[in-house]
Amino acid sequence: MAGRPPKQSIDYSGWAVDIFDSDPKIDKLMDAQGCVGFVIYFYLCQRAYGSNGYFYPWCYDDCATTARKVGGGAGAKSVEETVRYCLQIGLFEKRLFDGWNILTSRGIQKRFMQVALTRTNKSVISEYWLLKKEESAGLNFCALNSNLSAGNTDYDPPKSNYQPPKESKVKDSIGKESNKETLSSDLADGETDGEKPRKKKKKDPFPHDHVAYQAAEYMAKRIKKHTPNHPQIRDDVREKTIQRWAQDIEKLLRIDNVDFEEFKRVLAFSQVDPFWQKNILSGEKLRARYGDLLVRMNGGDGDR
């Protein structure tokens, strides 16, 4: 049985007792957003310490949830305004938020360092790290994509499990060869050149050893970890969901003809990247945003 992954969060973070006396950024925050703004900022810092230790995956879609957890009269609008202001004045690092949808700062990372150096696991993601080399002695740096290799993911079916069927060809009315899949899609949903719409044939369920099913099941397992309340992975609908996602994944592999090894890396990336794991929550979305995921995984900007 695999061991428990090394702990990244920290249980305690030290704040200076003169935080309200010596930090002009806190003065600006209090002046602009009041006590509620400071509580929101404090809460998000604590979430960084308590989740990944030195960063917190977050986006503006989380405003309402954050406001509910903060309480005390905080609303979604005040959360959004506070975060934007914290990014503006440097309490959170704007470059990393814009690029990766994470909240962090030099201060957060300095407090994390005090604990990290006492541990066996001293690894941090180099793309997220803000402290200078001389401030980070003793840490091990790893690239964000380094945890996407086949050896570090529980989704790695053999390529032999997937053999794309040959696409049959049919003759059209003027004798040209055309793709049967394309013709079928053109005639779907009532587009039948005046003929009565055809009923779509119900597809047989994917066997559990099919690579598309395994990929969909992998997605369901990962989503269960990072988005446990996702309604489509409840026990009573889970199998139907996996079968539906498998259809989209099978089309991605067969019709879109993506490289199989590349697909495995992109799939894993979609479920570990802080931004994309909140946005790739179905097989349909995986297929639709595959190109953006590939660009982002390879270090480009992608279309966020």
C-alpha positions as CSV (number, residue, x, y, z in Angstrom):
1,M,0.0,0.0,0.0
2,A,1.3,3.4,-0.9
3,G,2.4,5.6,1.9
4,R,0.7,8.9,2.9
5,P,1.9,11.8,0.8
6,P,4.4,14.1,2.6
7,K,2.7,16.9,4.6
8,Q,2.9,20.3,3.0
9,S,0.6,22.4,5.2
10,I,1.8,23.9,8.5
11,D,-0.1,23.9,11.8
12,Y,1.1,27.2,13.1
13,S,2.1,30.6,11.6
14,G,3.7,33.3,13.6
15,W,2.5,36.9,13.1
16,A,4.5,39.8,14.5
17,V,2.8,41.6,17.5
18,D,3.4,45.0,15.9
19,I,1.7,44.1,12.6
20,F,-0.6,47.1,13.0
21,D,2.4,49.4,13.8
22,S,5.1,48.6,11.3
23,D,3.5,47.5,8.0
24,P,2.3,50.3,5.7
25,K,0.6,47.8,3.5
26,I,-1.7,46.8,6.4
27,D,-2.3,50.4,7.1
28,K,-3.5,50.9,3.5
29,L,-5.7,47.8,3.6
30,M,-7.3,48.9,6.9
31,D,-7.9,52.4,5.5
32,A,-9.4,51.1,2.2
33,Q,-11.3,48.0,3.4
34,G,-11.7,48.4,7.2
35,C,-11.6,45.6,9.7
36,V,-13.6,43.3,7.5
37,G,-10.9,43.6,4.8
38,F,-8.2,42.7,7.2
39,V,-10.1,39.6,8.4
40,I,-10.6,38.5,4.8
41,Y,-6.9,38.9,4.1
42,F,-6.0,37.1,7.4
43,Y,-8.4,34.2,6.5
44,L,-6.8,33.7,3.1
45,C,-3.3,33.7,4.5
46,Q,-4.4,31.1,7.0
47,R,-5.9,29.0,4.2
48,A,-2.5,29.1,2.4
49,Y,-0.7,27.9,5.5
50,G,-3.4,25.2,6.2
51,S,-3.6,23.9,2.6
52,N,-0.3,23.9,0.7
53,G,1.8,25.7,3.3
54,Y,2.9,28.6,1.1
55,F,0.2,29.2,-1.4
56,Y,-3.6,28.9,-1.8
57,P,-5.4,28.1,-5.1
58,W,-8.1,30.7,-5.4
59,C,-10.1,32.5,-8.1
60,Y,-12.9,35.1,-8.1
61,D,-15.5,32.4,-8.4
62,D,-14.7,31.5,-4.8
63,C,-15.7,34.9,-3.5
64,A,-19.2,33.8,-2.2
65,T,-17.7,30.7,-0.5
66,T,-15.0,32.7,1.1
67,A,-17.5,35.3,2.4
68,R,-19.6,32.6,3.9
69,K,-16.7,31.1,5.7
70,V,-15.3,34.4,6.9
71,G,-18.7,35.5,8.2
72,G,-18.9,38.7,10.3
73,G,-20.8,40.7,7.7
74,A,-18.4,39.9,4.8
75,G,-20.0,39.6,1.4
76,A,-18.8,38.3,-1.9
77,K,-18.3,41.9,-3.2
78,S,-16.2,42.8,-0.2
79,V,-14.1,39.7,-0.7
80,E,-13.5,40.5,-4.3
81,E,-12.6,44.1,-3.5
82,T,-10.2,43.1,-0.8
83,V,-8.4,40.5,-2.9
84,R,-8.0,43.0,-5.8
85,Y,-6.7,45.6,-3.4
86,C,-4.3,43.2,-1.7
87,L,-2.9,42.3,-5.2
88,Q,-2.7,46.0,-6.1
89,I,-0.6,46.9,-3.0
90,G,1.5,43.8,-2.9
91,L,0.0,41.9,0.1
92,F,-0.5,39.1,-2.4
93,E,1.8,38.5,-5.5
94,K,-0.2,39.7,-8.5
95,R,2.1,38.0,-11.1
96,L,1.5,34.5,-9.6
97,F,-2.3,35.2,-9.2
98,D,-2.6,36.3,-12.8
99,G,-0.5,33.4,-14.0
100,W,-1.5,30.5,-11.8
101,N,-4.6,31.6,-9.8
102,I,-2.8,31.2,-6.5
103,L,-2.5,33.6,-3.5
104,T,0.9,33.9,-1.9
105,S,3.4,36.5,-0.8
106,R,7.0,36.8,0.4
107,G,5.7,37.0,4.0
108,I,3.6,33.8,3.7
109,Q,6.6,32.0,2.3
110,K,9.0,33.3,5.0
111,R,6.7,32.0,7.7
112,F,6.4,28.7,5.8
113,M,10.2,28.5,5.6
114,Q,10.5,28.5,9.4
115,V,8.6,25.2,9.6
116,A,9.7,23.6,6.3
117,L,13.3,23.5,7.2
118,T,12.5,21.3,10.2
119,R,10.9,18.6,8.0
120,T,12.2,15.8,5.9
121,N,10.1,17.0,2.9
122,K,11.6,20.4,1.9
123,S,10.2,20.5,-1.7
124,V,8.6,23.6,-3.2
125,I,7.3,24.4,-6.7
126,S,9.8,26.6,-8.3
127,E,7.2,28.5,-10.4
128,Y,5.4,29.6,-7.2
129,W,8.4,30.5,-5.1
130,L,9.2,34.2,-4.5
131,L,12.1,34.2,-2.0
132,K,15.7,34.7,-3.3
133,K,18.2,31.9,-3.5
134,E,20.0,33.1,-0.4
135,E,16.7,33.1,1.6
136,S,15.8,29.6,0.5
137,A,18.8,27.6,1.5
138,G,17.9,24.0,2.3
139,L,14.8,23.8,0.0
140,N,14.4,21.4,-2.9
141,F,12.9,23.0,-6.0
142,C,10.8,21.0,-8.4
143,A,9.1,22.2,-11.6
144,L,5.3,22.2,-11.6
145,N,5.1,19.7,-14.4
146,S,7.6,17.3,-12.7
147,N,4.8,15.5,-10.9
148,L,3.0,14.7,-14.1
149,S,5.2,11.8,-15.2
150,A,3.7,8.4,-15.5
151,G,5.4,7.2,-12.3
152,N,3.6,9.9,-10.3
153,T,0.0,9.5,-11.4
154,D,-2.5,6.7,-10.8
155,Y,-3.7,6.9,-14.4
156,D,-1.3,5.1,-16.7
157,P,-3.0,2.5,-18.8
158,P,-0.9,0.8,-21.4
159,K,-1.2,2.1,-24.9
160,S,-2.1,-1.3,-26.2
161,N,-5.5,-0.9,-24.4
162,Y,-6.4,1.8,-27.0
163,Q,-6.5,0.9,-30.7
164,P,-8.4,3.6,-32.6
165,P,-10.8,2.0,-35.1
166,K,-10.3,2.8,-38.8
167,E,-12.7,5.4,-39.9
168,S,-15.0,3.9,-42.6
169,K,-15.5,5.9,-45.8
170,V,-18.8,6.3,-47.7
171,K,-19.5,7.7,-51.1
172,D,-21.5,10.9,-51.3
173,S,-23.9,11.9,-54.0
174,I,-21.2,13.2,-56.3
175,G,-18.8,10.3,-55.9
176,K,-16.4,11.8,-53.4
177,E,-15.2,9.9,-50.4
178,S,-16.1,11.5,-47.1
179,N,-15.8,10.6,-43.5
180,K,-18.7,8.6,-42.1
181,E,-18.3,10.2,-38.7
182,T,-18.7,13.6,-40.2
183,L,-21.7,12.6,-42.2
184,S,-23.4,11.1,-39.2
185,S,-22.8,14.3,-37.1
186,D,-24.1,16.5,-40.0
187,L,-27.4,14.5,-39.9
188,A,-27.8,14.6,-36.2
189,D,-30.3,16.8,-34.4
190,G,-32.7,17.0,-37.3
191,E,-30.3,18.2,-40.0
192,T,-31.5,15.5,-42.5
193,D,-32.1,17.5,-45.7
194,G,-35.8,17.3,-45.3
195,E,-36.0,13.7,-44.1
196,K,-37.4,12.7,-40.8
197,P,-34.9,13.1,-38.0
198,R,-33.2,9.8,-37.1
199,K,-33.1,8.5,-33.6
200,K,-29.7,8.3,-32.2
201,K,-28.6,4.8,-31.5
202,K,-28.0,4.2,-27.8
203,K,-24.3,3.4,-27.3
204,D,-23.2,0.3,-25.5
205,P,-21.5,1.1,-22.1
206,F,-17.8,1.1,-22.1
207,P,-16.2,-1.9,-20.4
208,H,-14.2,-1.0,-17.3
209,D,-10.9,-2.0,-18.9
210,H,-11.4,0.4,-21.8
211,V,-8.9,3.2,-21.8
212,A,-11.6,5.9,-22.1
213,Y,-13.4,4.5,-19.1
214,Q,-10.2,4.3,-17.1
215,A,-9.5,7.9,-18.0
216,A,-13.0,9.0,-16.9
217,E,-12.7,7.0,-13.7
218,Y,-9.4,8.7,-13.0
219,M,-11.0,12.1,-13.4
220,A,-13.8,11.1,-11.0
221,K,-11.3,10.0,-8.4
222,R,-9.2,13.2,-8.7
223,I,-12.3,15.4,-8.7
224,K,-13.6,13.6,-5.6
225,K,-10.4,14.8,-3.8
226,H,-10.3,18.4,-4.8
227,T,-14.0,19.1,-5.4
228,P,-15.8,16.5,-3.1
229,N,-19.2,18.1,-3.4
230,H,-19.3,17.8,-7.2
231,P,-22.9,16.6,-7.9
232,Q,-21.9,14.4,-10.8
233,I,-19.8,12.1,-8.8
234,R,-22.3,11.1,-6.1
235,D,-22.5,7.4,-5.7
236,D,-26.0,7.1,-7.2
237,V,-24.9,8.8,-10.5
238,R,-21.2,8.0,-10.6
239,E,-21.3,5.2,-13.2
240,K,-23.6,7.2,-15.5
241,T,-21.2,10.1,-15.2
242,I,-18.1,8.1,-16.0
243,Q,-19.8,6.5,-19.0
244,R,-20.8,9.9,-20.3
245,W,-17.3,11.3,-19.8
246,A,-15.8,8.3,-21.4
247,Q,-17.7,9.0,-24.6
248,D,-16.1,12.5,-24.8
249,I,-12.7,11.1,-24.0
250,E,-13.1,8.4,-26.7
251,K,-13.9,11.0,-29.2
252,L,-10.9,13.1,-28.2
253,L,-8.6,10.1,-28.8
254,R,-10.4,8.7,-31.9
255,I,-11.8,11.7,-33.8
256,D,-9.4,14.4,-32.6
257,N,-6.6,11.9,-32.9
258,V,-4.5,13.3,-30.0
259,D,-1.2,11.5,-29.2
260,F,-1.9,9.0,-26.5
261,E,1.2,9.7,-24.3
262,E,0.5,13.4,-24.6
263,F,-3.1,12.8,-23.6
264,K,-2.0,11.1,-20.4
265,R,0.1,14.0,-19.4
266,V,-2.5,16.6,-20.2
267,L,-5.2,14.6,-18.3
268,A,-3.0,14.5,-15.2
269,F,-2.1,18.2,-15.5
270,S,-5.8,19.1,-15.7
271,Q,-6.4,17.6,-12.3
272,V,-3.3,19.0,-10.4
273,D,-3.0,22.5,-11.8
274,P,-4.7,24.9,-9.3
275,F,-6.6,26.8,-12.0
276,W,-7.6,24.0,-14.3
277,Q,-8.7,21.5,-11.7
278,K,-11.5,23.9,-10.9
279,N,-12.5,24.2,-14.5
280,I,-12.0,20.7,-16.0
281,L,-14.8,18.9,-14.3
282,S,-16.2,16.8,-17.1
283,G,-15.1,14.8,-20.1
284,E,-16.8,17.4,-22.4
285,K,-14.8,20.3,-20.9
286,L,-11.6,18.2,-21.1
287,R,-12.1,17.8,-24.8
288,A,-13.2,21.4,-25.4
289,R,-10.2,22.9,-23.6
290,Y,-7.6,20.3,-24.5
291,G,-5.7,22.7,-26.7
292,D,-5.5,25.4,-23.9
293,L,-4.4,22.7,-21.4
294,L,-1.6,21.5,-23.7
295,V,-0.3,25.1,-24.2
296,R,-0.4,25.8,-20.5
297,M,1.2,22.5,-19.5
298,N,4.1,23.3,-21.9
299,G,4.6,26.7,-20.3
300,G,2.5,28.9,-22.5
301,D,-0.2,31.3,-21.5
302,G,-3.2,29.3,-22.7
303,D,-6.7,30.8,-23.0
304,R,-7.9,31.4,-19.5
